[in-house]
Amino acid sequence: MGKKQKKIIFIYNSARYLYNFRLSLMLSMKKRGWQVTAVSPYDKYARKIRNRGIRFKELAFRRNGKNPIEDLGLIFCLARFYQQEKPTIVHHFTIKPVIYGTLAARFSNVPGIVNLVPGLGYVFAQGGLLQHLVEKMYRCAFSKRVRVIFQNCDDMNFFIQKKLVRRKQAHLICGSGINTDIFSPDQFSDKKNSSVITFSLIARMLWDKGIAEFVEAAKIVHSKNKQTQFFLIGNPDSENPSSASAHWLKSLQNIDFIKWIEHKVDIRPFLASSSVIVLPSYREGAPRSLIEAASMAKPIITTDVPGCREIVVHGENGLLIPKKNAPLLAQAMLTLAHDPEKRKKMGVVSRKRALNDFDESLVIRKTQEIYAQVVDF
């Protein structure tokens, strides 16, 4: 009889995420001879995943649902699926798949369980009873042979100190990896008007991303330097309590030097035409928009918070500022607006950091090393 094919299942709350951020990892596992299955609620990216030769299984669940009966049903649904599939490894992403998927995988005796905690998110930002409950659930889910990947040191140390995970279970991999050949400044010529300095914030339109501070800082900067322009690029997120309203975003169009642009599938032209990328976020896992900006050789202004400071070294490839501080954000913007040579030097360092630390080949290798620790790889 031939050797039984090994199986790996990737589960997330968005097919779009799996396609955009984990496709290379899935294809790499397929190339190794593994049967690869992507599991998530259905969206238009499910077909794209299937078109790349990867199995897709639809699993309907709400990211922010708080119905305990519904959540219990998700555990049983996943357990039944794992018992049918008999995977060698399951790799979960984000809070619900991580907690409920891990419990289901343990119940189903899945040999290898790997989880990724991309950031502490809204629950931990708010604190209180919900955070306490989620901590208990993490502690229960991670009590056995589970491996947990964190995207920044702060989050990893928080989980270890809280005894939510043991140190030997924890691994650090910064970001999901990007193709630095695709996100390359060499792919685009800079045709923008060099006399206008453009600052772009690329993210979901959440208050926690610092979009209000960005707008306030833009007004300060423009009052002192009329040769500046500001872009917010991304969509609101109706399922996130921190989402800005479409009404507020549309109202920005009344300000002639600020423009809101909805999410773009290919963000590279916008990165290429931006002078500086800005993300005044309150907390991150490892913001992909900053990694993409670094790969495109852009100077970055961001906050000195977990996740963001993993990408930017202050004074080398960008500037770090305190969170929730529009005046200091404006000061940092003015500093780079008035110093084109500094912007250029910082962009060169950004590109080097992307090549050395964030290329997808490095992230895939590190992830597969973790797989090898949980099963015969």
Secondary structure as GFF3:
##gff-version 3
##sequence-region A 1 377
A	DSSP	beta_strand	7	11	.	.	.	ID=ss1
A	DSSP	alpha_helix	15	31	.	.	.	ID=ss2
A	DSSP	beta_strand	35	40	.	.	.	ID=ss3
A	DSSP	alpha_helix	45	51	.	.	.	ID=ss4
A	DSSP	beta_strand	55	58	.	.	.	ID=ss5
A	DSSP	alpha_helix	68	85	.	.	.	ID=ss6
A	DSSP	beta_strand	89	93	.	.	.	ID=ss7
A	DSSP	alpha_helix	95	107	.	.	.	ID=ss8
A	DSSP	beta_strand	112	117	.	.	.	ID=ss9
A	DSSP	alpha_helix	121	126	.	.	.	ID=ss10
A	DSSP	alpha_helix	128	141	.	.	.	ID=ss11
A	DSSP	beta_strand	147	150	.	.	.	ID=ss12
A	DSSP	alpha_helix	153	161	.	.	.	ID=ss13
A	DSSP	three_ten_helix	167	169	.	.	.	ID=ss14
A	DSSP	beta_strand	170	172	.	.	.	ID=ss15
A	DSSP	three_ten_helix	185	187	.	.	.	ID=ss16
A	DSSP	beta_strand	197	202	.	.	.	ID=ss17
A	DSSP	three_ten_helix	207	209	.	.	.	ID=ss18
A	DSSP	alpha_helix	211	224	.	.	.	ID=ss19
A	DSSP	beta_strand	228	233	.	.	.	ID=ss20
A	DSSP	alpha_helix	246	251	.	.	.	ID=ss21
A	DSSP	three_ten_helix	252	254	.	.	.	ID=ss22
A	DSSP	beta_strand	258	261	.	.	.	ID=ss23
A	DSSP	alpha_helix	268	273	.	.	.	ID=ss24
A	DSSP	beta_strand	276	279	.	.	.	ID=ss25
A	DSSP	alpha_helix	288	295	.	.	.	ID=ss26
A	DSSP	beta_strand	300	303	.	.	.	ID=ss27
A	DSSP	alpha_helix	308	311	.	.	.	ID=ss28
A	DSSP	beta_strand	318	321	.	.	.	ID=ss29
A	DSSP	alpha_helix	326	337	.	.	.	ID=ss30
A	DSSP	alpha_helix	340	353	.	.	.	ID=ss31
A	DSSP	pi_helix	354	358	.	.	.	ID=ss32
A	DSSP	alpha_helix	360	374	.	.	.	ID=ss33
###
